[in-house]
Every structure is written in structure tokens, then in C-alpha cells.
Amino acid sequence: MLRSLLLGLLLAGTGSLAHAQDAAPVAAQAPAADLPAAEAPISVHVSASAVDAIGRQFVDAVRAQLRASPDLALVEESKGARIRLKIATLDPDNGSARRTVYSVVVTVRPADRDVDVYWNNYVGLCGQARVQACARSIVDEAGAPTASLRTIIETTQGPAP
């Protein structure tokens, strides 16, 4: 229900953006100093339970992809993170180190609360040769709604840190 409410807020905000497009020619004439600053990346913390070799590679690859992302910033401390990725992996072949089964739960933490809000989850099977591609898809999926998430966070809690 909370997610539906947040989506409704996002869609309501989208309607006002459509009207803002009508004013684009006027805004385009404004001096460059009046343009808003580039958006800061949203902080992400990764916690993982990866006891298998391919799972550890997968988690390391997710962290590397986050470091390279222009919209998301990997942070070491969970306390200040707006997004949390909770990853669990296991070897489905009992120690063969050929593939891993993963579960990634994405939660968002509002600035004024000590409780995470569920956002999404992903489950998959990833072979050793595709670890980088699997990690890239998780980071892309987690980062795809960044603009929407930023709007929701700012609408409900103020600007993201």
C-alpha cells in the first residue's frame, strides 16, 4: 500500500512536470547561473551473506558496479545510506563453484526513521562466466528508478544527502 501511495505521489508530480515543459523556452533563456546543480548520487549500502565462491564474486562485482555508477554511490556505513541492498547467495551444486543462486532485497530508508521500507527484490541464477553481467543487471535495476526514488524521497523527506 505504501508503494502504491508513493507511486501515486510520483505520478502526481509527473503531471506538474508536463506543465513545466511548456515553460522550457523561457527557462532556456535563463542565465547558466540560475540552472540547478547536478543531482548528487544516492547513497547505497550493500550487506551480503555470500558463503560460496561465485556468490562472493557476484557481491564484489555489484559493489564495483555501484562505485562506477553516476547515480548511485556505494557507502560503507549502513546508517547514512538511503538505499540498502541485502544480498544472499548459495551454491546450488554443493561446492562446485560453477554458479550461484542469489537474492537481492532493495529497501529505502527515509531520513527521519530507523526503519527500512521495502522497494523491490530480485532472485536469479548466475554462472561463473556471467558474474559481471548479473551484477550489472542488478545495479541497473536498482538504479533505474533513481529519478523516481529521488522525487519520492524529496517529496516526503527533503533533499537526499
ZIFEN-V651840 format. One record per residue. N is the residue number from 0. RES is the residue in one letter. PHI is phi as a letter, one per 30 degrees, with the letter a starting at -180 (NA if undefined). OMEGA is omega in whole degrees, -180 to 180 (none if undefined). BURIAL is + if it has 16 or more other ideal C-beta (glycine too) atoms within 10 Angstrom, else -. Layout:
# ZIFEN-V651840
[[N	RES	PHI	OMEGA	BURIAL] [N	RES	PHI	OMEGA	BURIAL]]
This chain:
# ZIFEN-V651840
[[0	M	NA	179	-] [1	L	d	180	-] [2	R	d	177	-] [3	S	d	178	-] [4	L	d	179	-] [5	L	d	177	+] [6	L	d	177	-] [7	G	d	177	-] [8	L	d	179	-] [9	L	d	-180	+] [10	L	d	177	-] [11	A	d	177	-] [12	G	d	179	-] [13	T	d	179	-] [14	G	d	179	-] [15	S	d	177	-] [16	L	d	179	-] [17	A	d	178	-] [18	H	d	179	-] [19	A	d	179	-] [20	Q	d	178	-] [21	D	d	-178	-] [22	A	c	-176	-] [23	A	e	-180	-] [24	P	d	179	-] [25	V	d	-180	-] [26	A	d	-179	-] [27	A	d	-180	-] [28	Q	d	-179	-] [29	A	d	178	-] [30	P	d	-177	-] [31	A	e	-179	-] [32	A	d	-179	-] [33	D	d	-179	-] [34	L	d	180	-] [35	P	d	177	-] [36	A	d	178	-] [37	A	d	-179	-] [38	E	d	176	-] [39	A	d	178	-] [40	P	d	177	+] [41	I	d	-177	+] [42	S	d	-178	+] [43	V	b	174	+] [44	H	c	179	+] [45	V	c	171	+] [46	S	c	-173	-] [47	A	b	169	+] [48	S	b	-177	-] [49	A	b	-177	+] [50	V	c	180	-] [51	D	c	-175	+] [52	A	d	-179	+] [53	I	d	177	+] [54	G	d	177	+] [55	R	d	177	-] [56	Q	d	179	+] [57	F	d	180	+] [58	V	d	178	+] [59	D	d	180	-] [60	A	d	176	+] [61	V	d	179	+] [62	R	d	179	+] [63	A	d	178	-] [64	Q	d	178	+] [65	L	d	178	+] [66	R	d	-178	-] [67	A	d	-176	-] [68	S	d	176	+] [69	P	d	-176	-] [70	D	c	-177	+] [71	L	b	-180	+] [72	A	b	178	+] [73	L	d	177	+] [74	V	b	-178	+] [75	E	d	-178	-] [76	E	c	180	-] [77	S	d	-174	-] [78	K	e	-177	-] [79	G	c	-175	-] [80	A	d	175	+] [81	R	d	179	+] [82	I	c	176	+] [83	R	b	173	+] [84	L	c	178	+] [85	K	c	-173	+] [86	I	c	173	+] [87	A	b	179	+] [88	T	b	172	+] [89	L	a	179	+] [90	D	d	-178	+] [91	P	d	-176	-] [92	D	c	176	-] [93	N	h	173	-] [94	G	j	-179	-] [95	S	d	-179	-] [96	A	h	176	-] [97	R	c	-177	-] [98	R	a	179	+] [99	T	b	171	+] [100	V	c	-177	+] [101	Y	b	172	+] [102	S	b	178	-] [103	V	b	176	+] [104	V	c	-180	+] [105	V	c	176	+] [106	T	b	178	+] [107	V	b	179	+] [108	R	c	174	+] [109	P	d	-176	-] [110	A	d	-175	-] [111	D	c	-177	-] [112	R	b	175	-] [113	D	c	-178	-] [114	V	b	176	-] [115	D	d	176	+] [116	V	c	180	-] [117	Y	d	178	-] [118	W	c	-178	+] [119	N	a	173	-] [120	N	b	-179	-] [121	Y	b	178	+] [122	V	b	-180	-] [123	G	a	177	-] [124	L	b	-175	-] [125	C	b	177	+] [126	G	d	-176	-] [127	Q	e	-177	-] [128	A	d	-175	-] [129	R	c	-177	+] [130	V	e	-179	+] [131	Q	d	-180	-] [132	A	d	178	-] [133	C	d	180	+] [134	A	d	180	+] [135	R	d	-180	+] [136	S	d	178	+] [137	I	d	-179	+] [138	V	d	177	+] [139	D	d	179	-] [140	E	d	180	-] [141	A	d	-178	+] [142	G	d	-177	+] [143	A	e	-180	-] [144	P	d	-176	-] [145	T	e	180	+] [146	A	d	178	-] [147	S	d	-180	+] [148	L	d	179	+] [149	R	d	179	+] [150	T	d	-180	+] [151	I	d	-180	+] [152	I	d	-178	+] [153	E	d	179	-] [154	T	d	-175	-] [155	T	c	-172	-] [156	Q	b	-175	-] [157	G	j	-176	-] [158	P	e	177	-] [159	A	d	180	+] [160	P	d	none	-]]
